[in-house]
Structure formats: structure tokens, C-alpha cells
């Protein structure tokens, strides 16, 4: 899939990954809130997070290569 094809799914809550990534990257997802240490959540401008196999979550900004790639796929996370 292209980024343009996968983006509507991500906006609806799906998680996606590129097949060309080495497996360290588990998925990206879109978030629109930020959790505070007191348990409350703030609504924020939507942003991407990437879940990795060992570091937890990091911010994700698609590169031009990511946007132009055709190896995106939706992943199922249990």
C-alpha cells in the first residue's frame, strides 16, 4: 500500500508499518491526546508515534522515502 492508501486507516485507529523496515519497528499510530502524570489527558494536535521492539514509543515523522514508499501494510496488534 502507499502512504496515501494507508493514512485513512491510520486516522481511524489502525496501526501500520512498512515491510521495508527491519522488524525493529512494530507499528506507527496516530494520537490526538497527551497523558499527564496525574492521569488526565489533554487534547492536542494529532501526531504520530512509533512503537519499537525495545525502546517503547518515540515520535515519528514520515520521511520523503516513507511517504513515497509502496510497502505500507496494516498490522493487527493483540
NORVEN-V640435 format. One record per residue. N is the residue number from 1. RES is the residue in one small letter. PHI is phi in degrees with one decimal (NA if undefined). Layout:
N&RES&PHI  N&RES&PHI
This chain:
1&x&NA  2&x&-86.9  3&x&-61.7  4&x&-63.7  5&x&-76.9  6&x&-82.8  7&x&-57.7  8&x&-59.1  9&x&-68.4  10&x&-62.5  11&x&-62.6  12&x&-91.7  13&x&108.0  14&x&-71.5  15&x&-112.2  16&x&-139.0  17&x&-150.1  18&x&-92.6  19&x&-65.0  20&x&-74.5  21&x&-75.1  22&x&-79.8  23&x&102.9  24&x&-67.3  25&x&-87.9  26&x&-84.8  27&x&-174.5  28&x&-114.3  29&x&-147.4  30&x&-102.2  31&x&-123.4  32&x&-133.8  33&x&-145.6  34&x&-130.7  35&x&-83.9  36&x&-100.3  37&x&-64.8  38&x&-87.3  39&x&92.6  40&x&-88.5  41&x&-122.9  42&x&-106.7  43&x&-75.3  44&x&-133.6  45&x&-60.3  46&x&-54.6  47&x&-146.5  48&x&-93.7  49&x&-117.6  50&x&-118.2  51&x&-97.1  52&x&-112.3  53&x&-72.0  54&x&-132.9  55&x&-100.6  56&x&83.9  57&x&-108.3  58&x&-139.1  59&x&-65.9  60&x&-132.8  61&x&-122.8  62&x&-60.2  63&x&-83.0  64&x&-55.0  65&x&-62.5  66&x&-64.6  67&x&-66.1  68&x&-88.9  69&x&-67.7  70&x&-119.7  71&x&-114.7  72&x&-74.6  73&x&-146.4  74&x&-79.5  75&x&-117.4  76&x&-102.4  77&x&-113.2  78&x&-92.1
